[in-house]
Structure formats: structure tokens, C-alpha cells
Amino acid sequence: MTAEVYKILIIVTLLMQSLCIIAGLRLVDKVENRSMLIFILLGVGIIFLIQLIDLFSFDYPDGAILDTPIYFEIISLISSIVLLWIILLFNAQTRVIPTNDKSKPRIEREDYSKTKFAREPVVQPITKPAAIPIEKAQFERKEPDKKESKDVDTAQKNLREFAAQLEKVTAQKDKLVSLISHDLRTPLNSVFGFCQLLKEGEYKGKKEVKKFAENIYDLSKIQLNALNKILDWTRYESKDIQINPTQFDVTSTINFVAKSFANAAQKKNITIKVSSERNLIVFGDEFMIIEVLKNLLENAIKYSSEKSTVEIITHYHPKLNKLVLLVCDSGIGIKKDVLMNLLSTSSKTSTRGTKGEKGIGLGLLICKAIIDKHGEHLWIASEEGKWTRVYFTLKPSV
């Protein structure tokens, strides 16, 4: 994608958001739930400012080919179009349309402010009581249009759902902007630095060239892993991805994942122990569950001390009728204030491992997104400096 197309996409999105804000401000006095509308307009305004800053800080030359992901701008554009449509629908429903029906009398108020009253009342004698005809007033009761009321309720419900979705998208975008601006840019700057030294010949011999190459390889591997984590998170958070549940032996799956981390555990002299019965059949998407186990085991090894044990345990919970999987370690644990916001997209929770291993704090968010797709639960317990346990449930096969 070229820089010109990227600019045009941002400008179109800003235009749609401006129309949403203008139309929403005109609608504030016409809707009952003003606070909800103001909250939505505030969210649109925040996204508008963020994209406006992105537009002014865009310093790529025209015609340059970008590899920047554009799904943030696409999501913002689609959200702005849907919100504008909803606001226009509300404007159409609250507009007063004059009628041209001449059969209905028009009632006009008489202006008494300019009427001059005589100072002395005029008294006329009444010789004969006047007969005053009294007619029964005809009142026509207009029943509310049930269809129109139902449409308004449906539109308000859709608006509330859209506001919740918009808040979630805004939090996800803030998280991604933070990750991209720090966790991806920092290793890339280091790679450029080593490449610049090699290009200018700032090295003493083959040993130093080899050392530069190893640093470039390690940094590139870290950046590729971070990029894969970001793509996995956005993919599993998307509504488009569907799970493919089947019956599978979860014990065999756990052993497979444990063997794949044997080398990583051996580097820190950590023992991986699996405590699970054989032929334990569950119902779920096996490939997604493998992804959950990989992230949990990676974190357990990362935050465990040397010569410790990481254990994966399964047990059946009869009251819940669920199979509970537990990944526990005896590592550095998690602070209480961090534990409260560990599964929130609005906080930065990345912590270095016991050997300085870097991370971007998306592993548990990926696990939660996958478990949510299955309609199951995930929770975490920890004591700082002692241990951490991550639980999640699966549906046992009948």
C-alpha cells in the first residue's frame, strides 16, 4: 500500500467522524439518553484526535510503499459510517413533518399583548336570558405508532451495543499503538544500528561481524515473535474467526506442548511435569487449546527460577461439570495491583523474566480471547515471590 492511499484513508475516516460529531451534536436535545450520546461522541472525538495526530505526524514521501497494517483505520472508518447511519436514522425519526391536510383545523394563538382594554366596563342590561348552546367536544385520541416506537427501541439498543463495541475497539487500539510504538520500534532501531555499523565498516574482524550478526538475529527473532503475538491477539479478538470444536484427548495435547518446550526449559534447568489421566476426552478446538497451553507454558518457564518445576494438572470439577486445566509454577509471582489489571487491554503489564526475557504482555490476553470463544472461563491466582497458577475450563466429552 502506498503512502498516498494511506493518507486518503485517514482523511476519509476523519471526514466521516466529523460528520458523526456534527450530526450527533444536533441530536443531543432530541434524544432521551443524552449521556449515552455524549459518551459516544466523546469516544469519536478521541479517535478523531488520535488519527488527526497520525495524519500530521505522517512523514513518508508520496509513492512510498508501506507495510503498516491498516486494519485500525478500516475499523475506524466502518465504525464511523455505521454510527453516522444510526445518528441520521435518529434525526429522521425526530424530525417534525408539517401536514398539508386542509380538513384538520389549524389552531393559532391570539396575541393579547397588544390588545387595549377599556378602562370602564360596558354594562348592558339583560332583558332575557340568552340560550347558550353547548355542544359536546369531540376529542380524538391519537394512539402512538407501535411500529415507530419499536424501531426507536431497536435503534437505541443497537446504539448501546455499538457504544460498548466502540469502547472496546478504542481500548484495543490504544493497546496496539503502545505496543507498536515501543515494543516493535525499539528492537528495530537496534537492528538498524548494527546494520549501520556493518555498512560503514565499523568492526575489527570476523569475530565482531559474527557478534553483530548474532545480535541482529536475536533482535529480529524478538520482533518477529512480538509481531506474531499482536497478529494472534487481533485475530482471536475478531468476531470473524470461528472455532472448530471436535473431540480430542487433552492429555496427549498437553504432552505434545510440553515436549515442544523441552529445550527452553532445559536452558534454565526447569522440569516440566504433567499430571493428567490418559484418554481424557474433551470438546473444543484443539489447535486453539494448543495455543493457550503454549502461551501459559511459555510464561511459566519465563518467570520461573532455575532448578524449579512447572506443572500442568487436570482434574474434573463435578459441580461445574467441567474439566479444569491448571498451569502452575514456583517463580516470581505477580503483584496484587498488577494481578487486578492483568487481563485488561488498557494497562501495560509486560514484565521481564528471571533471566531478563522480554515480552509484550499479550500472552494471557490471547488465552482469554480463545477461552471466551469457547464460552469457558479463565482465572489467575498468585502470591508475589512464591508462585502463580492459571486455571481454565473445558467441556468434557459426553
Secondary structure, DSSP 8 states (H G I E B T S, - for coil): -BHHHHHHHHHHHHHHHHHHHHHHHHHGGG-S-HHHHHHHHHHHHHHHHHHHHHHHT----TT-B-----HHHHHHHHHHHHHHHHHHHHHHHH-------TTS--------TT----SS------SS-----------------HHHHHHHHHHHHHHHHHHHHHHHHHHHHHHHHHIIIIIIHHHHHHHHHHHHHHHTT--SSHHHHHHHHHHHHHHHHHHHHHHHHHHHHHHHHSSS-----EEEEHHHHHHHHHHHTHHHHHHTT-EEEEE--SS-EEEE-HHHHHHHHHHHHHHHHHTS-TT-EEEEEEEEETTTTEEEEEEEE-SS---HHHHHTTT-TTS------TT-----S-HHHHHHHHHHHTT--EEEEEETTTEEEEEEEEEE--
